[in-house]
């Protein structure tokens, strides 16, 4: 039944407005032994019978019909949500109707009239219809990884790559190497290409596919939307939260980015579905704000059990079962079209799989998985989901609707469990404790895999690369790193965590030397220089009060101690002098 704009106050008014006399005859026969001839009398009889024996009549509904009434009363505020109901119960309450001539007759039509329950009936049903059952999420139980490989799919665990990538790209931001558009916040093509080469485990698809960069496209946006980086001219620079994440807590940085991403307006993730045109029409009002959509998906992610695989089709079904997860994509669906503005408008089709489902796929793969919250199983998008858009005009040449059409299954991992609030802490797993050996002042990479890009970038800051797997620490390299904002304590901590070996004697001596040299001269602030004649300079330096507030600086100057400028001026005035100025 379609949702009706009119909400009727009484059952009698609703019956009179929505049903013809012949319809009422067939409906009245379901609950009344005799049916009057006139329409007004039939309405009166139905109404009186209904309210006198409501509990019994409710009991005569089919199980699906009873669920429909319960959901409408307790969940949807009197308005029947057909899509949500079918996705929760896998059938419509109208499917068990009896065909009586041209009219499909079912007792449910006396409860749900034009898609809603009249107010007087709704009030009484609240005490009769029980609360509806909770919906269940269907996980893939007992499925091995071989199941995914047999389907010619790729399985990717994402938490470690996300942490490594965050370290890499925060280091690039710190070095002013991520150039973005001041208008859109998107990285330039050259920057994306460089970032793509540094991705830990690579992008979701290799360069032979035509999907284009995905993770390297998303990361600069995630850093900005997550408030870990901000625009500084044409480059990104770290925020205090970004510096904290880089130095101390990458997992916490991902959690911060995720929480703040929900409210960002830097991008509508659906804009990546470029086959659907007209998204910017009506001065940007055609699409709803992603700020209203993201919380609904996040609600569902928070309700998922960590460690269990689930099909994206099941996620899509669950979203359509309740207003806790369901969201709208457009304000004017007739503004959207395929290929040609005069043809192929989306409002001629069921837009849910084209809009909501595609948004879900992009949100999960390009952003959630990139941040390391979910592990994913996916295949090439070409032809993966062509059945739900091939009937639309102008789609004959589309190999896929979204570059994320290949996503099949997801699993909230340990990092995701921490970010989504299932656990209070996250402990980074160190799968390779011995990445380096220490030979005199050299760091020799001995890991089984290639050195993580983020760590390689960090080594460039603190050491000089001598060979493909060897870096040399020196006084100049460490002093330069400290001068550029690194901490000697952080450097030692990073190196110690990368090897089970003790530091070599040469490295220990080097650290002590650098510590002494980096603390020999300390910037304690600025001072004010006062020019004076030799005679007045001598008077000031021998004066009991003034001499304690300044120091000699050459033959014609005094340097006032930092923070003592006002006290010096008062003491000078008490001695009969003032600080003048050159004209």
C-alpha atoms as one frame of an Amber mdcrd trajectory, in Angstrom:
protein
   0.000   0.000   0.000   1.384   3.398  -0.870   1.967   5.905   1.866  -0.871
   8.453   1.918  -0.457  12.167   2.547  -3.705  12.392   4.527  -3.656  11.172
   8.135  -7.259  10.437   9.100  -8.440  11.177  12.612 -11.101   8.440  12.727
 -11.674   5.024  11.238 -15.097   6.079   9.929 -13.689   9.047   7.996 -10.919
   6.901   6.538 -13.322   4.180   5.358 -15.600   6.737   3.750 -12.745   8.536
   1.956 -10.759   5.553   0.715 -13.239   2.777  -0.148 -16.166   2.504  -2.530
 -19.397   0.892  -1.368 -18.538  -2.395  -3.117 -15.136  -2.479  -1.392 -16.807
  -1.905   1.964 -19.239  -4.734   1.286 -16.387  -7.222   0.826 -14.428  -5.865
   3.810 -17.467  -5.827   6.097 -18.149  -9.455   5.213 -14.839 -10.382   6.843
 -16.029  -9.353  10.331 -19.840  -8.941  10.151 -22.438 -11.742   9.701 -24.786
  -9.433   7.764 -23.829  -6.500   5.562 -26.182  -3.494   5.122 -26.966  -2.182
   1.663 -26.026   1.469   2.125 -22.450   2.755   2.371 -23.025   4.858   5.501
 -24.604   1.890   7.272 -21.699  -0.372   6.281 -19.193   2.130   7.670 -21.132
   2.428  10.921 -21.384  -1.363  11.258 -17.679  -1.905  10.555 -16.698   0.805
  13.022 -18.958  -0.438  15.822 -17.891  -4.060  15.305 -14.248  -3.113  15.181
 -14.145  -1.195  18.433 -16.377  -3.651  20.324 -14.271  -6.698  19.410 -10.896
  -5.198  18.428  -8.692  -7.687  20.258 -10.459 -10.664  18.671 -10.367  -9.123
  15.185  -6.661  -8.373  15.600  -6.178 -12.033  16.473  -7.783 -13.042  13.163
  -5.002 -11.344  11.212  -2.332 -13.540   9.670   1.027 -13.573  11.524   2.402
 -11.189   8.901  -0.624  -8.947   9.318  -0.169  -8.847  13.089   3.492  -7.940
  12.670   2.517  -5.197  10.215   0.091  -3.665  12.705   2.574  -3.972  15.593
   5.342  -2.299  13.615   3.019   0.475  12.419   1.734   1.135  15.944   4.944
   0.903  17.952   7.738   1.637  15.479   6.467   3.915  12.743   3.974   6.132
  14.546   0.928   4.980  12.614   2.353   5.023   9.079   3.142   1.671   7.452
   6.638   1.457   5.962   6.357  -1.165   3.227  10.069  -1.308   2.301  11.184
  -1.679   5.908   8.569  -4.344   6.593   9.420  -6.490   3.577  13.133  -6.314
   4.350  12.587  -7.325   7.953   9.992 -10.075   7.431  10.888 -11.064   3.833
   7.242 -10.741   2.692   4.394  -8.241   2.460   1.349  -8.452   4.767  -0.801
  -8.162   1.641   0.522 -11.349   0.008  -2.111 -13.530   1.704  -5.043 -11.508
   0.373  -7.952 -13.291  -1.292  -8.804 -12.366  -4.849 -12.493 -11.504  -4.933
 -13.191 -10.183  -8.403 -11.155  -7.073  -9.120 -10.661  -6.254  -5.441  -7.948
  -7.934  -3.357  -9.562  -8.433   0.045  -7.556  -8.876   3.197  -8.434  -8.029
   6.790  -5.265  -5.939   6.920  -7.038  -3.311   4.773  -9.290  -2.505   7.717
  -6.272  -1.750   9.886  -3.984  -0.113   7.347  -6.101   2.293   5.343  -4.212
   4.064   2.568  -0.993   3.077   4.274  -1.754   4.318   7.783  -3.809   3.599
  10.888  -6.422   6.271  11.766  -5.728   8.045  15.036  -8.670   6.684  17.033
  -7.818   3.108  16.036  -4.105   3.696  16.670  -4.791   4.793  20.253  -6.634
   1.555  21.092  -4.181  -0.730  19.285  -1.315   0.475  21.486  -2.724  -1.653
  24.320  -3.599  -4.636  22.109  -0.786  -5.097  19.593   2.394  -6.396  21.271
   5.787  -4.854  20.711   7.306  -6.181  17.472  10.264  -8.597  17.609  13.795
  -7.301  17.269  15.311  -7.687  13.811  18.183 -10.133  13.430  21.414  -9.647
  11.514  22.498 -12.673   9.521  26.261 -13.258   9.646  28.296 -15.763   7.666
  28.849 -18.500  10.210  31.541 -21.150   9.815  32.913 -19.708   6.573  36.624
 -20.249   5.899  38.799 -17.940   3.845  38.951 -20.592   1.126  35.282 -19.851
   0.469  36.204 -16.347  -0.668  39.138 -17.475  -2.779  36.946 -20.061  -4.506
  34.735 -17.164  -5.586  37.710 -15.484  -7.307  37.634 -12.734  -4.711  40.317
 -10.841  -2.809  40.403 -10.737   0.983  42.192  -7.826   2.678  42.883  -7.220
   6.346  43.122  -3.472   6.756  44.129  -2.438  10.282  47.929  -2.655   9.935
  47.975  -1.086   6.424  45.794   1.775   7.702  48.134   2.485  10.625  51.196
   2.337   8.364  49.528   4.556   5.771  48.492   7.101   8.380  52.100   7.304
   9.595  53.307   7.695   6.006  50.886  10.431   5.048  51.156  12.355   8.312
  54.912  12.411   7.708  54.295  13.719   4.192  52.035  16.415   5.625  54.689
  17.351   8.186  57.192  17.736   5.330  54.767  19.866   3.260  54.586  17.273
   0.483  50.821  16.861   0.088  49.575  19.489  -2.340  45.798  19.964  -2.553
  43.281  22.211  -4.239  42.389  25.166  -2.043  38.813  24.975  -3.370  38.023
  21.247  -3.053  40.654  19.952  -0.632  41.431  17.138  -3.082  45.040  16.218
  -3.688  46.591  17.017  -7.048  47.116  14.241  -9.578  50.885  14.289  -9.024
  50.431  14.034  -5.237  47.954  11.166  -5.568  50.375   9.317  -7.835  53.175
   9.709  -5.289  50.922   8.628  -2.421  49.754   5.610  -4.397  53.349   4.414
  -4.706  53.765   4.636  -0.920  50.605   2.725   0.054  51.248  -0.237   2.331
  49.945  -3.334   0.459  48.894  -1.111  -2.464  45.456   0.116  -3.466  42.374
  -2.103  -3.708  42.968  -2.620  -7.417  46.206  -2.638  -9.394  47.155  -0.165
 -12.104  45.881  -2.466 -14.849  42.286  -1.710 -13.877  40.594   1.532 -14.828
  38.990   2.361 -11.446  41.618   4.980 -10.671  43.199   5.668  -7.264  40.930
   5.044  -4.274  42.904   4.978  -1.020  45.320   7.704  -2.106  42.312   9.769
  -3.212  40.590   9.320   0.157  43.503   9.832   2.574  44.035  13.612   2.089
  40.293  14.111   2.533  40.181  11.878   5.614  43.063  13.797   7.196  41.333
  17.118   6.584  37.814  15.982   7.461  39.221  14.235  10.535  40.959  17.472
  11.653  44.417  15.883  11.609  45.566  18.258   8.866  44.448  21.620   7.562
  45.039  23.682   4.466  48.069  25.983   4.460  48.201  27.651   1.074  48.429
  24.847  -1.472  49.711  22.278   1.009  48.437  20.486   4.078  49.962  21.080
   7.494  49.508  19.086  10.689  47.071  20.171  13.379  47.849  19.521  17.063
  45.722  16.361  16.803  47.735  15.272  13.761  51.050  15.832  15.536  49.813
  13.849  18.527  48.725  10.973  16.307  52.063  10.890  14.490  54.208  11.052
  17.605  52.265   8.953  20.102  48.994   7.345  19.012  48.176   6.362  15.431
  45.166   4.266  16.499  43.842   7.190  18.502  44.378   9.392  15.450  42.255
   7.060  13.344  39.548   7.140  16.014  39.648  10.933  16.088  39.509  11.130
  12.281  36.560   8.760  12.149  34.543  10.582  14.788  35.082  13.947  13.087
  34.536  12.602   9.584  30.858  12.102  10.370  30.274  15.881  10.314  32.651
  16.924   7.550  31.375  18.636   4.422  34.622  18.326   2.481  33.073  15.734
   0.140  29.883  13.846  -0.553  31.183  10.304  -0.957  28.448   9.616  -3.519
  29.978  12.208  -5.880  32.417   9.444  -6.832  29.534   7.664  -8.602  30.056
   9.796 -11.691  27.720   7.794 -13.954  24.748   9.412 -12.190  24.457  12.981
 -13.428  22.696  16.023 -11.986  24.027  15.721  -8.438  24.987  19.415  -8.339
  21.687  20.678  -9.767  19.272  22.986  -7.933  22.252  24.863  -6.487  23.450
  21.775  -4.694  20.099  20.965  -3.082  19.305  17.887  -5.167  21.272  15.551
  -2.891  20.753  15.362   0.861  23.717  16.223   3.053  26.073  13.323   3.801
  26.173  14.687   7.358  22.675  13.196   7.732  23.543   9.882   6.081  26.813
   8.915   7.749  25.422   8.649  11.302  22.839   6.101  10.132  25.472   3.791
   8.633  27.693   4.354  11.655  24.819   3.259  13.919  24.727  -0.036  12.058
  28.508  -0.484  12.128  28.466   0.066  15.890  25.789  -2.639  16.239  27.742
  -5.256  14.267  29.573  -8.000  16.133  33.335  -7.607  15.628  35.108 -10.498
  13.960  32.099 -11.784  12.005  31.822 -11.619   8.226  28.612 -10.218   6.782
  27.459  -9.769   3.185  26.895  -6.214   1.991  23.468  -7.308   0.710  22.592
  -8.225   4.298  23.770  -4.811   5.486  21.603  -3.218   2.820  18.612  -5.292
   3.941  19.125  -4.379   7.600  19.369  -0.677   6.745  15.953  -0.956   5.131
  14.350  -2.527   8.219  14.458   0.406  10.638  14.669   4.166  10.792  17.719
   3.762  13.071  19.760   2.912   9.984  17.710   4.074   7.000  18.534   7.343
   5.233  17.446   9.445   2.267  19.795  10.308  -0.566  17.965  12.962  -2.557
  15.502  15.792  -2.240  14.617  15.701  -5.954  15.244  12.308  -7.534  13.837
  13.536 -10.850  16.883  15.801 -11.170  19.188  12.773 -11.487  19.719  10.981
 -14.786  21.984   8.736 -16.837  23.797   9.939 -19.949  21.310  12.570 -21.186
  19.492  15.259 -19.209  16.339  14.760 -21.278  16.157  10.993 -20.843  17.028
   8.342 -18.319  15.724  10.073 -15.197  16.124   7.957 -12.094  12.640   8.564
 -10.720  11.289   6.097 -13.284  13.094   3.345 -11.380  13.445   1.984  -7.864
  16.232   4.311  -6.763  17.292   2.514  -3.574  19.829   0.138  -5.221  21.093
   2.979  -7.415  21.521   5.528  -4.627  21.447   4.239  -1.031  23.104   0.904
  -1.792  25.805   2.494  -3.975  26.479   5.111  -1.299  26.868   2.300   1.244
  29.413   0.505  -0.976  31.532   3.637  -1.534  31.356   4.634   2.127  32.484
   1.196   3.277  35.267   0.453   0.790  36.754   3.846  -0.007  36.538   5.330
   3.506  35.835   2.767   6.273  38.240   0.164   4.882  40.856   2.782   3.984
  40.852   3.895   7.635  41.239   0.262   8.705  37.911  -0.226  10.515  36.722
  -3.170   8.439  38.367  -6.060   6.638  36.916  -6.579   3.165  36.299  -9.193
   0.509  35.880  -7.852  -3.001  36.299  -8.586  -6.683  36.516  -6.502  -9.834
  33.465  -4.239 -10.164  32.943  -4.898 -13.861  29.623  -6.683 -14.218  29.434
  -7.387 -10.470  26.067  -5.663  -9.969  24.829  -4.862 -13.451  21.381  -6.430
 -12.905  20.103  -3.518 -10.807  20.870  -0.760 -13.316  20.766  -2.400 -16.772
  17.032  -1.685 -17.091  17.702   2.058 -16.780  17.909   4.086 -19.966  21.439
   5.131 -20.945  23.373   2.459 -19.039  24.154   0.055 -21.899  27.805   1.071
 -22.066  28.481   1.171 -18.311  30.838  -1.625 -17.169  29.783  -0.829 -13.592
  27.771   1.855 -11.812  30.231   2.449  -8.974  33.944   1.705  -8.727  33.067
  -0.008  -5.419  30.512  -2.407  -6.961  32.897  -5.304  -6.349  32.608  -5.135
  -2.539  31.030  -8.367  -1.255  31.662  -8.890   2.479  32.980  -6.897   5.432
  34.131  -7.699   8.964  34.664  -5.229  11.813  38.258  -5.903  12.879  40.089
  -5.196  16.153  40.944  -1.623  15.177  37.339  -1.081  14.118  36.124  -2.507
  17.435  38.235   0.123  19.223  37.171   2.994  16.982  33.478   2.019  17.122
  33.468   1.775  20.918  33.422  -1.986  21.490  36.752  -1.841  23.340  38.461
   0.920  25.322  41.981   0.345  24.043  43.780  -0.928  20.975  47.166  -2.571
  21.148  49.146  -2.377  17.936  50.354  -5.815  16.909  54.041  -5.829  16.042
  54.433  -8.756  13.667  58.097  -8.044  13.045  59.981  -6.843  16.125  63.406
  -7.093  14.474  63.269  -4.609  11.620  66.766  -3.223  12.246  70.184  -4.305
  13.413  72.577  -1.737  14.902  76.132  -1.734  13.505  78.235   1.078  14.995
  76.131   4.139  13.994  74.373   2.358  11.127  70.786   1.111  11.047  70.561
  -2.024   8.878  67.107  -3.177   7.747  66.729  -6.935   8.324  62.936  -7.318
   8.084  61.356 -10.017   5.940  59.184  -7.552   4.028  60.005  -4.183   2.547
  60.413  -1.388   5.031  57.064   0.340   5.708  56.915   3.606   3.719  56.096
   5.643   6.818  59.195   4.331   8.582  61.327   4.995   5.511  60.143   8.602
   5.447  60.973   8.933   9.139  64.479   7.559   8.584  65.030  10.231   5.937
  64.537  12.825   8.674  66.989  11.368  11.188  69.672   9.569   9.171  71.486
   9.497   5.845  70.775   6.559   3.544  73.991   4.835   2.474  72.614   1.735
   0.744  69.169   0.343  -0.090  68.936  -1.235   3.377  71.384   0.874   5.421
  71.039   4.286   7.098  73.727   6.143   9.076  73.089   8.247  12.155  75.360
  11.213  12.727  75.598  14.295  14.903  74.536  16.515  12.015  71.587  14.283
  10.953  70.206  14.086  14.486  70.714  17.788  15.224  68.997  18.614  11.934
  66.044  16.368  12.863  65.742  18.006  16.293  65.975  21.463  14.725  63.051
  20.496  12.425  60.808  19.483  15.315  61.744  15.888  16.138  62.471  14.806
  19.700  65.564  12.843  20.689  63.400  10.824  23.088  60.966   9.947  20.273
  63.848   8.977  17.979  65.295   6.614  20.577  61.838   5.146  21.303  61.130
   4.477  17.617  64.485   2.786  17.058  64.212   0.722  20.252  60.740  -0.524
  19.276  62.065  -1.638  15.870  64.643  -4.087  17.174  65.203  -6.521  20.025
  68.894  -5.610  19.970  70.486  -3.193  22.402  71.851   0.034  20.938  75.478
  -0.238  19.894  78.115   1.520  22.015  78.655   4.014  19.182  74.955   4.901
  18.992  74.733   5.359  22.773  77.728   7.728  22.669  76.176   9.562  19.724
  72.896  10.069  21.592  74.733  11.474  24.639  76.743  13.839  22.441  73.627
  15.051  20.597  71.744  15.534  23.854  74.571  17.719  25.195  74.841  19.738
  21.993  71.089  20.194  21.591  70.747  21.513  25.158  73.900  23.626  25.379
  72.093  26.675  24.050  68.444  27.155  25.013  66.071  29.690  23.565  64.372
  31.169  26.619  62.679  34.041  24.848  63.439  37.472  23.398  65.111  40.390
  25.145  65.069  44.154  24.690  68.291  45.936  23.693  68.839  49.438  25.126
  71.350  51.870  23.600  73.071  54.151  26.099  76.094  56.395  26.516  79.186
  54.947  28.222  78.577  57.123  31.289  74.868  56.183  31.702  75.730  52.532
  30.974  78.258  52.577  33.846  75.701  54.178  36.167  73.101  51.503  35.340
  75.510  48.593  35.863  76.589  49.936  39.262  73.076  50.859  40.431  71.810
  48.439  43.114  68.328  47.929  41.600  68.953  48.451  37.887  72.008  46.187
  37.670  69.939  43.165  38.691  67.583  43.691  35.707  70.066  43.930  32.831
  73.366  42.716  31.419  76.078  44.525  29.431  75.918  44.028  25.678  78.957
  45.557  24.071  80.216  49.070  24.866  77.031  51.029  24.118  74.165  48.669
  24.973  72.342  46.963  27.792  70.179  43.849  27.421  67.121  43.788  29.692
  66.458  40.347  31.167  63.428  38.596  29.570  60.163  39.590  31.231  61.757
  42.444  33.241  61.064  45.302  30.824  58.433  47.089  32.934  60.364  46.668
  36.202  63.516  47.989  34.482  61.634  51.055  33.186  60.276  51.847  36.682
  63.682  51.398  38.308  65.272  53.615  35.667  62.650  56.301  36.251  63.226
  56.130  40.015  66.901  56.844  39.330  65.938  59.917  37.297  65.989  58.494
  33.765  63.489  57.314  31.150  63.805  55.125  28.079  63.731  57.435  25.104
  63.429  56.772  21.374  65.393  57.784  18.315  63.834  60.446  16.135
